[in-house]
Structures are given as C-alpha cells and as structure tokens.
C-alpha cells in the first residue's frame, strides 16, 4: 500500500508544479514577446552500476522548457517597436545576470541614451555592447536591424544616419531554456570536470524583423484555463486514490488482527 500512496503523492507533486506553470502563463498572457512555459514532463532514469543489474530508478523531469510558437503581430505605429518574424531572438543584457535572449521588442531610450526593452534590460548590438543613441527627432529600424536616425538638430529633410545595429541570433545550434528569472539562455551542461558550463551567445544577424509592430505573447488564455480545470480534476482523482489506499490498508490490518 505504501507504494500506491507514494505513487499518488509523486503525481500530486507533478500536478502542483504544472498548475504553477499554467498560472505563470496566464499571469504573463499580456506581456510582449512572452514565451509560454511548457508543462513538466516526467520520466525515469536508471542508476549506473559497475556490477549487476541497474535495478534502481529515479524520477527525472525537464525544467525550463518553453514554446517557440510565433505570437500574433500587432501594429503599433511606434517607430521604436520591433517584432521578430519567424525564428530568432534579440540579444539583451538583464539588469542582473549574464547576457540572455528575448523576443520582447517594445524598445525605448533611457535617460543615458541607451536602448532598453520594456522590462529595463539593455538591448545589445551586433558587437554585444549596449546601443547608445544620440538625441534624434526621427528613427527607422530596418528588417535586418539597422537603426537609422535623423539627429535632433538636423533639418527635416536631412538624410537618416546609421546609429547602430540590433544584435540578433537565430540560436539554431543552441539548446535553450528559461532560467529561474524567466530569461532565455543556452542550457547548461556538466563537463568532464563536473563543472557547469553553457555555450556563449553570439550574434549571427540572420533574423528578419518588422518595424512598427510588436509580437504578442504566444499564450492562449482559453487553453490555459482548460488546463487549470484538468489539473484540478487530476488532483481530486489522486486524493481519492490515496483515500482508497488507506481504506485497503485498514481493511487488511483488520483481517490480520488477532480476535479477542
């Protein structure tokens, strides 16, 4: 009976974690460029044994997985808004932590003239350095990430000048995951020395962009709400399973009781 209870408790833990993921997706359904977190997928792995059979197993699950489905594009008529069309990511520098990737294209210029996105992370150029823009009265961003501006003191008919290039990458050869803060980064692996290491992010400039548009979150709120109901039903089923195991255990114990 203990095995039945432990199996049900492990399933309840999985349901709770998936419910947390679903809640996270619903909470970020309106965030620009948000990538939907995927529900945990559990599996089993065997412990290696030098001699004999590998009879000991343990549970494993994938952490940090997310959906790469394209979100809907929304016209904004804002020259600082940029959406990625197809595969690819902007390269950013979060306020804390290492260089990361993002689909968020709601850009703005901070007080220091640096290009940042809506959450405050620095947008990096093709040289992986912050993009600093001089004061301007007009700006255009091309489909390949070229940032052209008309300086603020230039005549209205003056030609645009190149001020920088958005750093982007298709990340085709990288295995990506979300870290604990929700930033997309290369998945860390363990090397021969037992140390954790991850591939470096480099700009390949093979991403196609659309100016004056934003990519919306790829979360479908209706699907997430349906998943919430499914999690609730599964939870109730496993609670009943634990109660059944308890009743069977009590019934077996009563049969083994020595009569007075």
PEKA-V942371 format. One record per pair of residues at least 24 apart in sequence whose C-alpha atoms are under 10 Angstrom apart, sorted by the first residue. I is the first residue (numbers start at 0). J is the second residue. Records with the same first field share a line. If there is no record, write none. Layout:
# PEKA-V942371
I=J ; J
This chain:
# PEKA-V942371
0=241 ; 243 ; 244 ; 245 ; 246 ; 247 ; 248 ; 251
1=241 ; 244 ; 245 ; 248
2=244
3=240 ; 241 ; 243 ; 244 ; 245
4=237 ; 238 ; 240 ; 241 ; 242 ; 243 ; 244 ; 245
5=241
6=237 ; 240 ; 241
7=234 ; 236 ; 237 ; 238 ; 239 ; 240 ; 241 ; 244
8=237 ; 238 ; 240 ; 241
9=58 ; 237
10=41 ; 233 ; 234 ; 237
11=230 ; 233 ; 234 ; 235 ; 236 ; 237 ; 238
12=234
13=38 ; 39 ; 40 ; 41 ; 60 ; 230 ; 234
14=38 ; 39 ; 227 ; 229 ; 230 ; 231 ; 233 ; 234 ; 237
15=230 ; 231 ; 234
16=230
17=226 ; 227 ; 230
18=223 ; 226 ; 227 ; 228 ; 229 ; 230 ; 231
19=227
20=223 ; 227
21=218 ; 220 ; 222 ; 223 ; 224 ; 225 ; 226 ; 227 ; 230
22=223 ; 224 ; 226 ; 227
23=223
24=216 ; 217 ; 218 ; 219 ; 220 ; 223
25=218 ; 219 ; 220 ; 221 ; 222 ; 223 ; 224 ; 227
26=218 ; 220
27=216 ; 217 ; 218 ; 220
28=215 ; 216 ; 217 ; 218 ; 219 ; 220 ; 223
29=215 ; 216 ; 217 ; 218 ; 220
30=103 ; 117 ; 118 ; 214 ; 215 ; 216 ; 217 ; 218
31=70 ; 82 ; 102 ; 103 ; 104 ; 105 ; 117 ; 118 ; 213 ; 214 ; 215 ; 216 ; 217
32=69 ; 70 ; 71 ; 72 ; 82 ; 83 ; 88 ; 101 ; 102 ; 103 ; 104 ; 105 ; 213 ; 214 ; 215 ; 216 ; 217 ; 218
33=65 ; 66 ; 67 ; 70 ; 101 ; 102 ; 103 ; 181 ; 214 ; 215 ; 216 ; 217 ; 218
34=64 ; 65 ; 66 ; 67 ; 68 ; 69 ; 70 ; 101 ; 102 ; 103 ; 177 ; 181 ; 182 ; 183 ; 215 ; 216 ; 217 ; 218
35=64 ; 65 ; 66 ; 67 ; 68 ; 70 ; 216 ; 217 ; 218 ; 219
36=62 ; 63 ; 64 ; 65 ; 66 ; 67 ; 176 ; 177 ; 181 ; 217 ; 218
37=61 ; 62 ; 63 ; 64 ; 65 ; 66
38=62 ; 63 ; 64 ; 65 ; 226
39=63 ; 64
40=64
61=176
62=176 ; 177 ; 178 ; 179
63=175 ; 176 ; 177 ; 178 ; 179 ; 181 ; 182 ; 183 ; 184 ; 186
64=175 ; 176 ; 177 ; 178 ; 183 ; 186
65=175 ; 176 ; 177 ; 183
66=217 ; 218
67=217
68=216 ; 217 ; 218
69=102 ; 214 ; 215 ; 216 ; 217
70=102 ; 213 ; 214 ; 215 ; 216 ; 217 ; 218 ; 219
71=212 ; 213 ; 214 ; 215 ; 216 ; 217
72=209 ; 211 ; 212 ; 213 ; 214 ; 215 ; 216
73=211 ; 212 ; 213 ; 214 ; 215
74=209 ; 210 ; 211 ; 212 ; 213 ; 214
75=105 ; 210 ; 211 ; 212 ; 213
76=210 ; 211 ; 212 ; 213
77=105 ; 106 ; 138 ; 139 ; 210 ; 211 ; 212 ; 213
78=105 ; 106 ; 107 ; 137 ; 138 ; 139 ; 140 ; 210 ; 211 ; 212
79=104 ; 105 ; 106 ; 107 ; 108 ; 114 ; 116 ; 137 ; 138 ; 139 ; 140 ; 146 ; 210 ; 211 ; 212 ; 213
80=104 ; 105 ; 106 ; 107 ; 116 ; 139 ; 140 ; 209 ; 210 ; 211 ; 212 ; 213 ; 214
81=105 ; 106 ; 140 ; 141 ; 142 ; 144 ; 208 ; 209 ; 210 ; 211 ; 212 ; 213 ; 214
82=142 ; 207 ; 208 ; 209 ; 210 ; 211 ; 212 ; 213 ; 214 ; 215
83=142 ; 167 ; 206 ; 207 ; 208 ; 209 ; 210 ; 212 ; 213 ; 214
84=142 ; 206 ; 207 ; 208 ; 209 ; 214
85=169 ; 206 ; 207 ; 208
86=168 ; 169 ; 170 ; 171 ; 205 ; 206 ; 207
87=167 ; 168 ; 169 ; 170 ; 171 ; 203 ; 204 ; 205 ; 206 ; 207 ; 208
88=166 ; 167 ; 168 ; 169 ; 170 ; 183 ; 202 ; 204 ; 205 ; 206 ; 207
89=122 ; 123 ; 124 ; 125 ; 144 ; 165 ; 166 ; 167 ; 168 ; 169 ; 202 ; 204 ; 206
90=120 ; 121 ; 122 ; 123 ; 124 ; 125 ; 127 ; 128 ; 165 ; 166 ; 167 ; 168 ; 183 ; 200 ; 201 ; 202
91=115 ; 116 ; 119 ; 120 ; 121 ; 122 ; 123 ; 124 ; 127 ; 128 ; 129 ; 165 ; 166 ; 167 ; 182 ; 183
92=119 ; 120 ; 121 ; 122 ; 123 ; 127 ; 128 ; 129
93=118 ; 119 ; 120 ; 121 ; 122 ; 180 ; 182
94=118 ; 119 ; 120 ; 121
95=120 ; 180
96=180 ; 182
97=182 ; 184
98=122 ; 123 ; 127 ; 182 ; 183 ; 184 ; 199 ; 200 ; 201
99=123 ; 177 ; 178 ; 182 ; 183 ; 184 ; 185 ; 199 ; 200
100=167 ; 168 ; 170 ; 175 ; 177 ; 182 ; 183 ; 184 ; 185 ; 200
101=167 ; 181 ; 182 ; 183 ; 184
102=167 ; 183 ; 213 ; 214 ; 215 ; 216
103=213 ; 214 ; 215 ; 216
104=208 ; 209 ; 210 ; 211 ; 212 ; 213 ; 214 ; 215
105=211 ; 212 ; 213 ; 214
106=213
108=132 ; 133 ; 134
114=165
122=165 ; 166 ; 167
123=163 ; 164 ; 165 ; 166 ; 167 ; 202
124=163 ; 164 ; 165 ; 166 ; 167 ; 202
125=163 ; 164 ; 165 ; 166 ; 167 ; 168 ; 201 ; 202 ; 203 ; 204
126=163 ; 164 ; 165 ; 166 ; 201 ; 202
127=165 ; 166 ; 167 ; 200 ; 201 ; 202
128=166
129=163 ; 165 ; 166
130=162 ; 163 ; 164 ; 165 ; 166
131=162 ; 163
132=162 ; 163
133=162
138=162
139=210 ; 211
140=164 ; 165 ; 208 ; 209 ; 210 ; 211
141=165 ; 207 ; 208 ; 209 ; 210
142=206 ; 207 ; 208 ; 209 ; 210
143=167 ; 204 ; 205 ; 206 ; 207 ; 208 ; 209
144=204 ; 205 ; 206 ; 207 ; 208 ; 209 ; 210
164=204
165=202 ; 204
166=201 ; 202 ; 203 ; 204 ; 205 ; 206
167=200 ; 201 ; 202 ; 203 ; 204 ; 205 ; 206 ; 207 ; 208
168=200 ; 201 ; 202 ; 203 ; 204 ; 205 ; 206
169=201 ; 202 ; 203 ; 204 ; 205 ; 206 ; 207
170=200 ; 201 ; 202 ; 203 ; 205 ; 206
171=203
172=198
173=197 ; 198 ; 199 ; 200
174=198
